[in-house]
Amino acid sequence: MRFFNYRLARVFLAAFPVLAFLPVQSAGAGGITSDYTKIELQNCVQFQSPEGVEEEGTFGGAWECAGYRGQPVYVAEGDLRMFVSFGPAAEQEPAAEQTLPNFNTVNETLEWRLRDGVPFATILRWFPSLDEGARTGSVLIVTQLLPGGGTCQIARIDAQANKNANVLARQAADSMAGTFDCARQPDIIGNPGILN
């Protein structure tokens, strides 16, 4: 009988770390889901091109893409860095001026976090350059959607330094979006990795 109890305890303890990280849906978190759209610049409307810009060599252009249910997605490239913002006045939101310090590009797949079908945050993978060669990192950036000056990056997660980066990004979106002060720098979540 003692052997059985010991084995049962070992099974429980082995499962406990996994159980501790399973998402718990509280009454306040009910109705949270994800939907996905693509950022494909060839299918977007370019409204600003490098021609005629004073610093022609540093500005690559600006586009408006269609996001979740037509929500505007602003994408710009300048000095080999990307800028992504959202909403009807996306170009005026703080997110339109936020990027990573290294040269970077963004992934095509954009995750929208929805509460009862209404988008409140996005998660997008960015690829910062790590050196002079072709090596890149992978960073998930969470942006809260608060039109009128509150659309900004709220969290960054090094996806190579954190095996559960997608889970961390969703947790950050679900718990922080809507209350984050855009005057602050985005929080670094988990192991900072290259974000150090």
C-alpha positions as CSV (number, residue, x, y, z in Angstrom):
1,M,0.0,0.0,0.0
2,R,2.9,2.4,0.8
3,F,4.4,1.8,-2.7
4,F,1.1,2.7,-4.3
5,N,0.8,6.0,-2.4
6,Y,4.4,6.9,-3.2
7,R,3.8,6.2,-6.9
8,L,0.6,8.2,-6.9
9,A,2.4,11.1,-5.2
10,R,5.2,11.0,-7.8
11,V,2.6,11.1,-10.7
12,F,0.9,14.0,-9.1
13,L,4.1,15.9,-8.5
14,A,5.3,15.2,-12.1
15,A,2.0,16.6,-13.4
16,F,1.9,19.6,-11.1
17,P,4.2,21.8,-13.1
18,V,2.1,21.2,-16.2
19,L,-1.1,21.8,-14.4
20,A,0.2,25.0,-12.8
21,F,0.6,26.6,-16.3
22,L,-2.7,25.6,-17.8
23,P,-4.8,28.6,-18.6
24,V,-7.5,29.3,-16.1
25,Q,-10.6,31.0,-17.4
26,S,-12.1,33.3,-14.8
27,A,-15.5,34.9,-15.2
28,G,-13.7,38.1,-16.3
29,A,-11.6,36.3,-19.0
30,G,-14.6,34.6,-20.5
31,G,-15.2,35.0,-24.2
32,I,-11.5,35.6,-25.1
33,T,-10.5,34.1,-28.4
34,S,-8.0,34.7,-31.3
35,D,-8.4,35.3,-35.0
36,Y,-5.7,35.7,-37.6
37,T,-5.1,38.0,-40.6
38,K,-2.2,38.5,-42.9
39,I,0.1,41.4,-43.5
40,E,0.9,41.2,-47.2
41,L,2.1,44.5,-48.5
42,Q,1.4,43.6,-52.1
43,N,-2.3,43.5,-51.1
44,C,-2.3,46.7,-49.1
45,V,-2.7,50.3,-50.2
46,Q,0.5,52.2,-50.3
47,F,-0.3,55.8,-49.3
48,Q,3.3,57.1,-48.9
49,S,6.3,56.2,-51.0
50,P,10.0,57.0,-50.7
51,E,9.8,59.4,-53.7
52,G,9.7,63.0,-52.6
53,V,10.7,62.3,-49.0
54,E,13.6,64.4,-47.8
55,E,15.7,61.5,-46.5
56,E,14.9,59.3,-49.4
57,G,17.4,56.5,-48.5
58,T,15.9,55.9,-45.0
59,F,12.2,55.8,-45.8
60,G,10.8,52.7,-47.5
61,G,7.1,53.6,-47.5
62,A,3.8,53.3,-45.6
63,W,0.8,51.1,-46.3
64,E,-2.7,50.6,-45.0
65,C,-3.8,46.9,-44.8
66,A,-7.1,45.4,-43.9
67,G,-7.1,43.6,-40.5
68,Y,-9.7,41.8,-38.5
69,R,-13.1,42.7,-40.0
70,G,-11.5,45.5,-42.0
71,Q,-9.8,47.2,-39.1
72,P,-7.0,49.4,-40.5
73,V,-3.5,48.2,-40.0
74,Y,-0.8,50.8,-40.6
75,V,2.6,49.4,-41.7
76,A,5.6,51.6,-42.4
77,E,9.3,50.9,-43.0
78,G,12.0,53.4,-42.3
79,D,15.8,53.0,-41.8
80,L,15.3,49.2,-42.3
81,R,12.9,49.0,-39.3
82,M,9.2,48.3,-39.3
83,F,6.4,50.2,-37.6
84,V,2.9,48.7,-37.1
85,S,-0.2,50.5,-35.7
86,F,-3.9,50.0,-35.7
87,G,-7.2,51.8,-35.9
88,P,-8.9,54.6,-37.9
89,A,-6.1,57.1,-37.0
90,A,-3.3,54.4,-36.7
91,E,-0.7,56.8,-38.1
92,Q,-1.2,59.1,-35.1
93,E,-1.1,56.4,-32.4
94,P,2.0,55.9,-30.3
95,A,2.5,52.4,-31.9
96,A,3.2,54.1,-35.2
97,E,6.5,55.3,-33.8
98,Q,7.5,52.2,-31.9
99,T,10.0,49.6,-33.3
100,L,12.9,47.5,-32.1
101,P,16.4,49.1,-31.9
102,N,17.9,46.6,-34.4
103,F,17.1,46.4,-38.1
104,N,14.0,44.3,-38.3
105,T,11.1,42.9,-40.4
106,V,7.7,41.5,-39.3
107,N,6.0,38.2,-39.9
108,E,2.9,38.1,-42.2
109,T,0.6,36.4,-39.6
110,L,-1.1,38.8,-37.2
111,E,-3.0,37.4,-34.2
112,W,-5.9,39.4,-32.9
113,R,-7.1,38.9,-29.3
114,L,-10.8,39.3,-29.1
115,R,-13.1,39.7,-26.1
116,D,-16.7,38.7,-27.2
117,G,-15.7,39.2,-30.8
118,V,-14.2,42.7,-30.2
119,P,-10.4,43.1,-30.8
120,F,-8.5,44.5,-27.8
121,A,-4.9,43.5,-28.6
122,T,-2.7,42.1,-31.3
123,I,0.4,39.8,-31.2
124,L,2.9,40.0,-34.0
125,R,6.3,38.3,-34.5
126,W,9.2,40.6,-35.4
127,F,12.6,39.4,-36.7
128,P,15.4,41.7,-35.4
129,S,18.8,41.4,-37.0
130,L,21.4,40.0,-34.6
131,D,24.6,40.7,-36.5
132,E,26.1,41.8,-39.8
133,G,25.1,38.4,-41.3
134,A,21.8,36.7,-41.9
135,R,21.0,35.7,-38.3
136,T,17.8,37.1,-36.8
137,G,16.0,36.9,-33.5
138,S,12.3,36.3,-33.0
139,V,10.3,38.7,-30.7
140,L,6.6,38.6,-30.1
141,I,5.2,42.1,-29.6
142,V,1.8,42.7,-27.9
143,T,0.0,45.9,-28.8
144,Q,-3.1,47.2,-27.0
145,L,-5.9,48.6,-29.2
146,L,-7.2,51.8,-27.6
147,P,-8.0,54.4,-30.4
148,G,-7.5,58.0,-29.4
149,G,-3.9,57.8,-28.2
150,G,-3.8,54.5,-26.4
151,T,-2.8,52.1,-29.1
152,C,0.8,51.1,-28.2
153,Q,3.2,48.3,-27.7
154,I,2.7,46.9,-24.2
155,A,4.8,43.7,-24.0
156,R,7.8,42.1,-25.8
157,I,8.8,38.5,-25.5
158,D,11.9,36.9,-26.9
159,A,10.4,33.8,-28.6
160,Q,13.8,32.0,-28.8
161,A,14.6,32.5,-25.1
162,N,11.1,31.4,-23.9
163,K,9.6,28.1,-25.1
164,N,6.1,29.2,-24.0
165,A,6.4,32.6,-25.8
166,N,2.9,32.4,-27.4
167,V,1.3,31.6,-24.0
168,L,3.2,34.5,-22.4
169,A,2.1,36.9,-25.2
170,R,-1.5,35.9,-24.8
171,Q,-1.4,36.2,-21.1
172,A,0.1,39.7,-21.4
173,A,-2.5,40.7,-23.9
174,D,-5.4,39.4,-21.8
175,S,-4.2,40.9,-18.5
176,M,-2.5,44.2,-19.6
177,A,-4.4,45.5,-22.7
178,G,-6.8,48.3,-21.9
179,T,-4.9,49.5,-18.8
180,F,-1.4,50.0,-20.0
181,D,0.0,53.6,-19.9
182,C,1.5,54.3,-23.3
183,A,4.0,56.8,-21.7
184,R,5.8,53.7,-20.4
185,Q,8.2,51.4,-22.3
186,P,6.7,48.0,-23.2
187,D,7.2,45.4,-20.5
188,I,9.7,42.6,-21.2
189,I,8.0,39.3,-20.3
190,G,9.8,36.1,-19.3
191,N,13.5,35.5,-20.0
192,P,14.7,38.7,-21.6
193,G,17.1,37.1,-24.0
194,I,18.1,39.6,-26.7
195,L,15.8,42.2,-25.2
196,N,18.2,42.6,-22.3
